[in-house]
């Protein structure tokens, strides 16, 4: 009985700390979501932006333009890798089923998305380098930011090129599926590029005397 009373007293003494911790965590999560939602509204595809960023926001605080740009790039790279794997499987299927009217189109799209994956990977690495070089010259910062923007823009162009090969609405199930997946890569990359522009503007403002 005495042991139970002691346990009760310990739990009661910890209760304010538990409540504070839960409230602080909840407040932190809310602030992060509110921050991301407010910036996603400025992109071309705000609903997709919120969905694609949610898996990164859930466990991490996102409170500055660099975080937004990095997680948006990671979301785009995730979609690009998923789409590349799908296209690779379809190309192999088309090789065995001998459907030349689809093979060339899908193979070309696969090459575009492969390049998107490479460009987005380079962009993430470049963003990390920019973040580490806080004290470098304005020219050095401009060079890194330009690389970051160029590689992301190229990844976007690759996806757009693939989507343009599927005009109109009436198409086979395979073509419609491919177009939908690549369109998703295009739109998430567009959102990532918008966040990179915000990040670049913030970095340049920070370097002004």
C-alpha positions in Angstrom: 0.0 0.0 0.0 2.8 2.4 0.9 4.6 1.5 -2.4 1.4 2.4 -4.3 1.1 5.7 -2.5 4.7 6.6 -3.3 4.1 5.7 -7.0 1.0 7.9 -7.0 3.0 10.8 -5.5 5.7 10.4 -8.1 3.2 10.4 -11.0 1.4 13.4 -9.6 4.7 15.3 -9.3 5.6 14.4 -12.9 2.1 15.3 -14.3 2.8 19.1 -14.9 6.0 18.2 -16.8 4.2 15.6 -18.9 1.4 18.1 -19.7 4.0 20.8 -20.5 6.0 18.5 -22.8 2.9 17.3 -24.7 1.7 20.9 -25.1 5.1 22.1 -26.3 5.3 19.2 -28.8 1.8 19.9 -30.0 2.5 23.6 -30.3 5.8 22.8 -32.2 4.0 20.5 -34.7 1.3 23.1 -35.2 3.8 25.9 -35.8 5.6 23.7 -38.3 2.5 22.7 -40.2 1.2 26.3 -40.2 4.6 27.5 -41.6 4.6 24.9 -44.4 1.0 25.5 -45.2 1.5 29.2 -45.5 4.4 28.8 -47.9 2.8 26.0 -49.9 -0.1 28.5 -50.7 2.5 30.5 -52.7 3.3 27.6 -55.0 1.6 26.6 -58.3 0.4 23.4 -56.7 -0.4 24.1 -53.0 -2.4 21.0 -52.2 0.3 18.7 -53.7 2.9 20.7 -51.9 1.2 20.1 -48.5 0.8 16.3 -49.3 4.3 15.8 -50.5 5.9 17.7 -47.6 3.8 16.0 -44.9 6.1 13.0 -44.6 9.0 15.2 -43.8 7.2 17.8 -41.7 5.7 15.1 -39.4 8.9 14.5 -37.5 11.0 17.6 -38.1 10.7 21.3 -37.5 10.7 23.3 -40.7 11.1 27.0 -39.9 13.3 28.6 -42.5 13.6 28.8 -46.3 16.5 26.3 -46.4 14.4 23.6 -44.7 11.6 24.2 -47.1 13.8 24.0 -50.2 15.6 20.8 -48.9 12.4 18.9 -48.0 10.7 20.0 -51.2 13.7 18.7 -53.2 13.6 15.4 -51.3 9.9 15.0 -52.0 10.5 15.6 -55.7 13.4 13.2 -55.7 11.3 10.5 -54.0 8.6 10.9 -56.7 11.2 10.9 -59.5 12.8 7.7 -58.2 9.4 6.0 -57.8 8.5 7.0 -61.4 11.8 5.8 -62.7 11.3 2.4 -61.2 7.8 2.1 -62.7 9.0 3.1 -66.1 11.9 0.7 -66.0 9.5 -2.1 -65.2 7.2 -1.1 -68.1 10.1 -0.9 -70.5 11.1 -4.5 -69.6 7.5 -5.6 -70.1 7.2 -3.9 -73.5 10.5 -5.7 -74.6 9.0 -9.1 -73.8 5.5 -8.3 -75.3 6.9 -6.8 -78.5 4.8 -3.6 -78.5 7.1 -1.2 -80.5 4.4 1.6 -80.7 4.9 2.0 -76.9 8.5 1.0 -76.4 10.2 4.0 -77.9 7.9 6.4 -76.1 8.3 4.9 -72.7 12.0 4.3 -73.1 12.5 8.0 -74.0 10.5 9.0 -71.0 12.5 6.7 -68.8 15.7 8.5 -70.0 14.2 11.9 -69.1 13.2 10.8 -65.6 16.6 9.2 -65.1 18.1 12.6 -65.8 15.6 14.2 -63.4 16.8 11.9 -60.6 20.4 12.8 -61.3 19.7 16.5 -61.4 17.7 16.5 -58.2 20.4 14.5 -56.4 22.9 17.1 -57.5 20.7 19.9 -56.4 20.3 18.4 -52.9 24.0 18.0 -52.6 24.6 21.6 -53.8 22.0 23.0 -51.3 24.0 21.2 -48.5 27.2 22.8 -49.7 25.6 26.3 -49.9 24.4 25.9 -46.3 27.8 25.0 -45.0 29.5 28.0 -46.8 28.1 30.8 -44.6 31.2 32.9 -44.8 32.1 32.7 -48.4 32.2 35.6 -50.9 29.2 36.9 -52.7 30.5 35.5 -56.0 31.0 32.1 -54.5 27.5 32.1 -53.1 26.1 33.2 -56.5 27.9 30.3 -58.2 26.4 27.7 -55.8 22.9 29.2 -56.0 23.1 29.2 -59.8 24.0 25.5 -59.8 21.2 24.8 -57.5 18.6 26.6 -59.6 20.0 25.2 -62.9 19.9 21.6 -61.8 16.4 21.9 -60.4 15.2 23.7 -63.6 16.7 20.9 -65.7 14.9 18.3 -63.7 11.7 20.2 -64.2 12.3 20.5 -68.0 13.0 16.7 -68.2 9.6 15.9 -66.6 7.8 18.5 -68.7 9.4 17.0 -71.9 8.1 13.6 -71.0 4.6 14.9 -70.2 4.4 16.8 -73.5 4.7 13.4 -75.3 1.2 12.5 -74.0 -1.1 15.2 -75.4 -4.8 15.2 -75.0 -7.0 13.2 -72.7 -8.0 10.1 -74.8 -5.2 7.6 -74.5 -4.5 4.0 -73.4 -4.4 3.0 -69.8 -0.6 2.7 -69.8 -0.1 6.1 -71.3 -2.5 7.7 -68.9 -0.8 6.1 -65.9 2.7 7.2 -67.1 1.5 10.7 -67.8 -0.1 10.9 -64.3 3.1 9.7 -62.5 5.4 12.0 -64.5 3.0 14.9 -64.1 3.4 14.4 -60.4 7.2 14.6 -60.7 6.8 17.8 -62.8 4.6 19.5 -60.2 6.6 18.6 -57.1 9.7 19.8 -58.9 8.0 23.0 -59.8 7.1 23.5 -56.1 10.7 22.7 -55.1 12.0 25.3 -57.6 9.7 27.9 -56.1 11.2 27.2 -52.6 14.7 27.4 -54.0 13.9 30.9 -55.3 12.7 31.9 -51.8 15.8 30.4 -50.3 18.1 32.2 -52.7 16.4 35.5 -52.1 16.8 35.0 -48.3 20.5 34.2 -48.6 21.2 37.2 -50.8 19.3 39.5 -48.3 21.3 38.0 -45.4 24.6 38.9 -47.2 23.7 42.5 -47.8 25.7 44.9 -45.6 
